[in-house]
Structure formats: structure tokens, C-alpha cells
């Protein structure tokens, strides 16, 4: 037997020995080979949880929002960020909370995105008043210039919403239902 042949197929011999599969060994070998090739092509297979773009240093004195909830420094700011596959961008709208009624939602317009050295993400949002329009199935928004710093973990919904304008009226449309659990 050719020694090169033996060397090339040593992995297959090892897999067949370790799998203890005597019914359909060819299927097991082909599946293991394809999975190994897929892993090799992808690399490590894991993307970072937080991907920022246009990162710069953040000065807490530059905003009227209370950023004291951020405990670790330095703080960076960015215009857009991807967290676990979800894309957040300045100008999008986040659902902050839900009141006692189904349509009583509190929204916040994302004004700035902050991240600390532990990759915790915070949003500086302008709180918005909302009225539900049953005909168009939209929430009409009114600005009130009140800024707040909110952690992503505190949002009622993880998915940010694009801001639309109907005439001059800013509004948002939910892409899916929102279920908030009572924390009592």
C-alpha cells in the first residue's frame, strides 16, 4: 500500500474507529467531512457580539442626558452599531416601555449610541409622545426634547424601527407584536 494514501485517509480511519458506526459508515464519514470543510471555510465561526462603526471618544458633558448609569470608562460613541445581529442607527426609534394598555407605548428617538470597555451598549434617546392611529396602524410621534440614557437590556423591544413621515407628521409602524411581562 502507498504510504501517501494512508496519510491522506488517516482522518477517515480515525473517525470510523471512534464513531462505532457499522450500519452506514459512508454516510457518517461524508457528514463529518462536509462539516469539517464548512468549519474550515468559515474560520472560527463566531462573529463578535458588538460591531461599531465611526467610533470616537464620548464626553459626558456634551449631553444633558444622565449617563451616570455607565460605570466603566472609557466611553465611546458611534453612529451605528450591530449587537448580536441587530442593527441600531442614530435616527431610528426604539420602544422604551409599554403602559397598561396595549397601544400605550413609549418611544425614544436614538440620538447617540454609547459603548463602554465591557461592550455594554447604551442609547441616548429623545423621549417621544405617541398616539396610535388605528386607520393607518401607525404611532404618530411628538418630540419633547427630553433626553435619557437607556441600556439595551431595558428596552421593551430589541428591534429598532425606522422613522417615517406622513406629510410632516413623524410616525413608526411596528414590525411585530410587543409583549412585555409584568415585573411585579
BALOBA-1460 file (C-alpha; in Angstrom, 3 decimals):
// residues 184
<rec num="1" residu="x" x="0.000" y="0.000" z="0.000"/>
<rec num="2" residu="x" x="1.172" y="3.502" z="-0.800"/>
<rec num="3" residu="x" x="2.143" y="5.490" z="2.370"/>
<rec num="4" residu="x" x="0.745" y="8.731" z="0.886"/>
<rec num="5" residu="x" x="-2.673" y="7.065" z="0.567"/>
<rec num="6" residu="x" x="-2.521" y="6.017" z="4.201"/>
<rec num="7" residu="x" x="-1.570" y="9.520" z="5.348"/>
<rec num="8" residu="x" x="-4.365" y="11.205" z="3.380"/>
<rec num="9" residu="x" x="-7.016" y="8.931" z="4.793"/>
<rec num="10" residu="x" x="-5.838" y="8.731" z="8.401"/>
<rec num="11" residu="x" x="-8.583" y="11.161" z="9.496"/>
<rec num="12" residu="x" x="-11.261" y="8.940" z="7.919"/>
<rec num="13" residu="x" x="-9.838" y="5.884" z="9.634"/>
<rec num="14" residu="x" x="-9.838" y="7.709" z="12.974"/>
<rec num="15" residu="x" x="-13.462" y="8.872" z="12.538"/>
<rec num="16" residu="x" x="-14.630" y="5.386" z="11.590"/>
<rec num="17" residu="x" x="-12.856" y="3.908" z="14.612"/>
<rec num="18" residu="x" x="-14.287" y="6.481" z="17.064"/>
<rec num="19" residu="x" x="-17.854" y="6.570" z="15.719"/>
<rec num="20" residu="x" x="-18.547" y="2.832" z="16.193"/>
<rec num="21" residu="x" x="-20.982" y="3.052" z="13.292"/>
<rec num="22" residu="x" x="-21.197" y="-0.240" z="11.441"/>
<rec num="23" residu="x" x="-24.563" y="0.230" z="9.705"/>
<rec num="24" residu="x" x="-23.801" y="3.161" z="7.381"/>
<rec num="25" residu="x" x="-20.169" y="4.244" z="7.840"/>
<rec num="26" residu="x" x="-20.002" y="6.053" z="4.469"/>
<rec num="27" residu="x" x="-22.767" y="8.461" z="5.496"/>
<rec num="28" residu="x" x="-21.036" y="9.205" z="8.809"/>
<rec num="29" residu="x" x="-17.711" y="9.804" z="7.086"/>
<rec num="30" residu="x" x="-19.225" y="12.093" z="4.424"/>
<rec num="31" residu="x" x="-21.167" y="14.140" z="7.022"/>
<rec num="32" residu="x" x="-18.092" y="14.582" z="9.220"/>
<rec num="33" residu="x" x="-16.005" y="15.572" z="6.187"/>
<rec num="34" residu="x" x="-18.575" y="18.176" z="4.999"/>
<rec num="35" residu="x" x="-18.957" y="19.659" z="8.486"/>
<rec num="36" residu="x" x="-15.185" y="19.873" z="8.826"/>
<rec num="37" residu="x" x="-14.900" y="21.601" z="5.441"/>
<rec num="38" residu="x" x="-17.647" y="24.084" z="6.368"/>
<rec num="39" residu="x" x="-15.899" y="24.914" z="9.646"/>
<rec num="40" residu="x" x="-12.594" y="25.347" z="7.829"/>
<rec num="41" residu="x" x="-14.137" y="27.751" z="5.277"/>
<rec num="42" residu="x" x="-15.915" y="29.886" z="7.865"/>
<rec num="43" residu="x" x="-12.944" y="30.230" z="10.179"/>
<rec num="44" residu="x" x="-13.728" y="30.395" z="13.858"/>
<rec num="45" residu="x" x="-17.465" y="30.567" z="13.119"/>
<rec num="46" residu="x" x="-18.115" y="33.226" z="15.719"/>
<rec num="47" residu="x" x="-18.638" y="36.891" z="14.970"/>
<rec num="48" residu="x" x="-18.141" y="39.499" z="17.685"/>
<rec num="49" residu="x" x="-21.272" y="40.382" z="19.660"/>
<rec num="50" residu="x" x="-20.748" y="44.122" z="19.160"/>
<rec num="51" residu="x" x="-19.573" y="45.710" z="15.902"/>
<rec num="52" residu="x" x="-19.193" y="49.511" z="15.859"/>
<rec num="53" residu="x" x="-18.519" y="51.894" z="13.024"/>
<rec num="54" residu="x" x="-17.293" y="55.508" z="13.154"/>
<rec num="55" residu="x" x="-16.143" y="55.214" z="16.775"/>
<rec num="56" residu="x" x="-14.967" y="58.286" z="18.701"/>
<rec num="57" residu="x" x="-14.452" y="59.233" z="22.345"/>
<rec num="58" residu="x" x="-17.508" y="60.451" z="24.249"/>
<rec num="59" residu="x" x="-17.518" y="63.424" z="26.603"/>
<rec num="60" residu="x" x="-20.334" y="63.079" z="29.208"/>
<rec num="61" residu="x" x="-20.575" y="66.885" z="29.456"/>
<rec num="62" residu="x" x="-21.698" y="67.056" z="25.819"/>
<rec num="63" residu="x" x="-25.235" y="65.842" z="26.592"/>
<rec num="64" residu="x" x="-27.992" y="66.771" z="29.014"/>
<rec num="65" residu="x" x="-28.878" y="63.079" z="29.487"/>
<rec num="66" residu="x" x="-27.907" y="61.440" z="32.776"/>
<rec num="67" residu="x" x="-25.153" y="58.980" z="31.831"/>
<rec num="68" residu="x" x="-24.255" y="58.067" z="35.427"/>
<rec num="69" residu="x" x="-25.563" y="54.529" z="34.855"/>
<rec num="70" residu="x" x="-22.428" y="53.814" z="32.780"/>
<rec num="71" residu="x" x="-19.901" y="52.686" z="35.372"/>
<rec num="72" residu="x" x="-16.886" y="51.670" z="33.297"/>
<rec num="73" residu="x" x="-14.689" y="54.003" z="31.298"/>
<rec num="74" residu="x" x="-13.641" y="54.924" z="28.637"/>
<rec num="75" residu="x" x="-16.939" y="55.512" z="26.867"/>
<rec num="76" residu="x" x="-17.040" y="55.524" z="23.074"/>
<rec num="77" residu="x" x="-19.766" y="56.850" z="20.816"/>
<rec num="78" residu="x" x="-20.728" y="55.715" z="17.341"/>
<rec num="79" residu="x" x="-23.323" y="56.423" z="14.671"/>
<rec num="80" residu="x" x="-24.306" y="52.803" z="14.069"/>
<rec num="81" residu="x" x="-23.739" y="49.515" z="15.826"/>
<rec num="82" residu="x" x="-24.640" y="45.865" z="15.354"/>
<rec num="83" residu="x" x="-25.381" y="43.946" z="18.550"/>
<rec num="84" residu="x" x="-25.887" y="40.184" z="18.203"/>
<rec num="85" residu="x" x="-27.016" y="40.699" z="14.618"/>
<rec num="86" residu="x" x="-29.419" y="43.581" z="15.335"/>
<rec num="87" residu="x" x="-28.566" y="46.872" z="13.621"/>
<rec num="88" residu="x" x="-29.002" y="50.132" z="15.573"/>
<rec num="89" residu="x" x="-28.500" y="53.524" z="13.946"/>
<rec num="90" residu="x" x="-28.825" y="57.149" z="15.018"/>
<rec num="91" residu="x" x="-32.232" y="58.332" z="13.790"/>
<rec num="92" residu="x" x="-34.008" y="55.013" z="14.400"/>
<rec num="93" residu="x" x="-36.729" y="54.690" z="17.034"/>
<rec num="94" residu="x" x="-36.612" y="52.288" z="19.997"/>
<rec num="95" residu="x" x="-39.569" y="51.054" z="22.059"/>
<rec num="96" residu="x" x="-38.752" y="52.089" z="25.623"/>
<rec num="97" residu="x" x="-41.740" y="50.744" z="27.559"/>
<rec num="98" residu="x" x="-45.357" y="49.713" z="27.410"/>
<rec num="99" residu="x" x="-48.052" y="51.138" z="29.634"/>
<rec num="100" residu="x" x="-51.091" y="49.359" z="30.992"/>
<rec num="101" residu="x" x="-52.884" y="49.406" z="27.633"/>
<rec num="102" residu="x" x="-51.794" y="47.514" z="24.538"/>
<rec num="103" residu="x" x="-51.357" y="50.638" z="22.428"/>
<rec num="104" residu="x" x="-49.738" y="52.704" z="25.196"/>
<rec num="105" residu="x" x="-46.120" y="52.527" z="24.027"/>
<rec num="106" residu="x" x="-43.292" y="54.884" z="24.926"/>
<rec num="107" residu="x" x="-40.769" y="55.510" z="22.161"/>
<rec num="108" residu="x" x="-37.335" y="57.079" z="22.022"/>
<rec num="109" residu="x" x="-35.530" y="58.554" z="19.022"/>
<rec num="110" residu="x" x="-31.904" y="57.371" z="19.067"/>
<rec num="111" residu="x" x="-29.675" y="60.457" z="19.244"/>
<rec num="112" residu="x" x="-26.392" y="58.761" z="20.161"/>
<rec num="113" residu="x" x="-25.039" y="55.248" z="20.714"/>
<rec num="114" residu="x" x="-22.551" y="54.639" z="23.531"/>
<rec num="115" residu="x" x="-20.452" y="51.628" z="24.416"/>
<rec num="116" residu="x" x="-18.062" y="51.070" z="27.309"/>
<rec num="117" residu="x" x="-14.932" y="48.958" z="27.642"/>
<rec num="118" residu="x" x="-17.030" y="45.882" z="28.555"/>
<rec num="119" residu="x" x="-19.013" y="46.200" z="25.307"/>
<rec num="120" residu="x" x="-22.201" y="47.171" z="27.118"/>
<rec num="121" residu="x" x="-24.347" y="49.288" z="24.808"/>
<rec num="122" residu="x" x="-26.361" y="52.336" z="25.845"/>
<rec num="123" residu="x" x="-28.617" y="54.584" z="23.802"/>
<rec num="124" residu="x" x="-29.137" y="58.290" z="24.350"/>
<rec num="125" residu="x" x="-32.732" y="58.742" z="23.259"/>
<rec num="126" residu="x" x="-35.099" y="61.653" z="22.966"/>
<rec num="127" residu="x" x="-38.338" y="60.551" z="24.596"/>
<rec num="128" residu="x" x="-41.326" y="60.774" z="22.266"/>
<rec num="129" residu="x" x="-45.031" y="61.057" z="22.966"/>
<rec num="130" residu="x" x="-47.154" y="58.731" z="20.835"/>
<rec num="131" residu="x" x="-50.750" y="58.383" z="19.687"/>
<rec num="132" residu="x" x="-51.957" y="55.241" z="17.934"/>
<rec num="133" residu="x" x="-53.625" y="55.807" z="14.558"/>
<rec num="134" residu="x" x="-55.974" y="52.836" z="14.109"/>
<rec num="135" residu="x" x="-56.728" y="53.658" z="10.472"/>
<rec num="136" residu="x" x="-53.098" y="53.599" z="9.326"/>
<rec num="137" residu="x" x="-51.888" y="51.214" z="12.071"/>
<rec num="138" residu="x" x="-49.091" y="53.648" z="12.949"/>
<rec num="139" residu="x" x="-47.944" y="55.527" z="16.010"/>
<rec num="140" residu="x" x="-47.847" y="59.291" z="15.478"/>
<rec num="141" residu="x" x="-44.933" y="60.799" z="17.384"/>
<rec num="142" residu="x" x="-44.350" y="64.188" z="19.011"/>
<rec num="143" residu="x" x="-40.913" y="65.395" z="20.083"/>
<rec num="144" residu="x" x="-40.445" y="66.749" z="23.622"/>
<rec num="145" residu="x" x="-36.663" y="67.416" z="23.871"/>
<rec num="146" residu="x" x="-36.300" y="65.205" z="26.995"/>
<rec num="147" residu="x" x="-33.114" y="63.097" z="26.723"/>
<rec num="148" residu="x" x="-32.453" y="59.856" z="28.595"/>
<rec num="149" residu="x" x="-29.711" y="57.233" z="28.656"/>
<rec num="150" residu="x" x="-31.096" y="53.699" z="28.301"/>
<rec num="151" residu="x" x="-29.351" y="50.328" z="28.313"/>
<rec num="152" residu="x" x="-30.300" y="47.895" z="25.551"/>
<rec num="153" residu="x" x="-31.378" y="45.459" z="28.265"/>
<rec num="154" residu="x" x="-34.024" y="47.936" z="29.468"/>
<rec num="155" residu="x" x="-35.802" y="48.277" z="26.121"/>
<rec num="156" residu="x" x="-39.286" y="46.828" z="25.760"/>
<rec num="157" residu="x" x="-38.331" y="45.526" z="22.313"/>
<rec num="158" residu="x" x="-34.858" y="44.808" z="20.972"/>
<rec num="159" residu="x" x="-35.734" y="45.728" z="17.375"/>
<rec num="160" residu="x" x="-35.268" y="49.385" z="16.368"/>
<rec num="161" residu="x" x="-37.800" y="50.921" z="13.996"/>
<rec num="162" residu="x" x="-37.231" y="53.296" z="11.082"/>
<rec num="163" residu="x" x="-38.854" y="56.710" z="11.347"/>
<rec num="164" residu="x" x="-41.392" y="57.576" z="8.630"/>
<rec num="165" residu="x" x="-43.062" y="60.865" z="7.791"/>
<rec num="166" residu="x" x="-46.657" y="61.136" z="6.631"/>
<rec num="167" residu="x" x="-46.729" y="64.714" z="5.424"/>
<rec num="168" residu="x" x="-44.910" y="66.468" z="8.253"/>
<rec num="169" residu="x" x="-46.036" y="64.002" z="10.942"/>
<rec num="170" residu="x" x="-43.279" y="61.604" z="12.141"/>
<rec num="171" residu="x" x="-44.550" y="58.088" z="12.786"/>
<rec num="172" residu="x" x="-43.492" y="54.479" z="13.217"/>
<rec num="173" residu="x" x="-45.093" y="51.182" z="12.330"/>
<rec num="174" residu="x" x="-44.458" y="48.085" z="14.410"/>
<rec num="175" residu="x" x="-42.954" y="45.181" z="12.503"/>
<rec num="176" residu="x" x="-44.152" y="42.605" z="15.042"/>
<rec num="177" residu="x" x="-46.164" y="42.414" z="18.266"/>
<rec num="178" residu="x" x="-44.649" y="43.527" z="21.547"/>
<rec num="179" residu="x" x="-45.139" y="41.521" z="24.698"/>
<rec num="180" residu="x" x="-43.850" y="42.952" z="27.952"/>
<rec num="181" residu="x" x="-44.031" y="40.973" z="31.141"/>
<rec num="182" residu="x" x="-45.168" y="42.472" z="34.422"/>
<rec num="183" residu="x" x="-42.165" y="42.803" z="36.705"/>
<rec num="184" residu="x" x="-44.154" y="42.608" z="39.918"/>
